[in-house]
Amino acid sequence: MSRSLLPEPVERYVAFEVTRESAVQKKLRAETARLPQAGMQIGPDQGARAIEIGTFTGYSALAVAAALPADGKLFCCDKNKEWTAIAQRYWKEAGLADRIELRLGPALETLQALATQYGPGSFDFAFIDADKTAYDVYYESCLSLLRPGGMIALDNMLWSGEVANRSVRDADTKALRALNAKVRDDPRVDSCLLTVGDGVMLARKR
């Protein structure tokens, strides 16, 4: 989800004058912008064997799949057939459909299936951008699936700045605030909270 804390002129400069974006990514971003849920789209500055939890219309999947080797594979977890149908059109147009496997259904069930199929330590990267109250369980599942040196990226970890406002105590904000602290203190990872977009937490498995 794109919820940048930057001033709009700075955000537009980074997104449209500095960030490299393929023609297919631009086209997909334009179509997604017309949806009522367009705010769930990541910003173009965030995109640049992997797992993605929360695919929406597939923009971030395009970025990850493009960075994979020809024999690489990205497993996308989502429950929405309508949004992911848009994603699949653009994956095909970009020539990357063979690197992406969409698994529709609850993400935790998919992660458990991947653990059974491939075993722990068999993935290189995970991107988490889905229901915030479930971030912790996604983090734990992905950490188990990652090899040492693998990376987890969690989006929306600043939550429009709400995590810094202790008077805000809704379930999403509390979950993200708690996970920020957990990842910071987690001896299993090296971590850094980037002020990109709405905050991206990077956790590298030791």
Order of alpha helices (4+ residues) and beta strands (2+ residues): alpha-alpha-beta-alpha-beta-alpha-beta-alpha-beta-alpha-beta-alpha-beta-beta
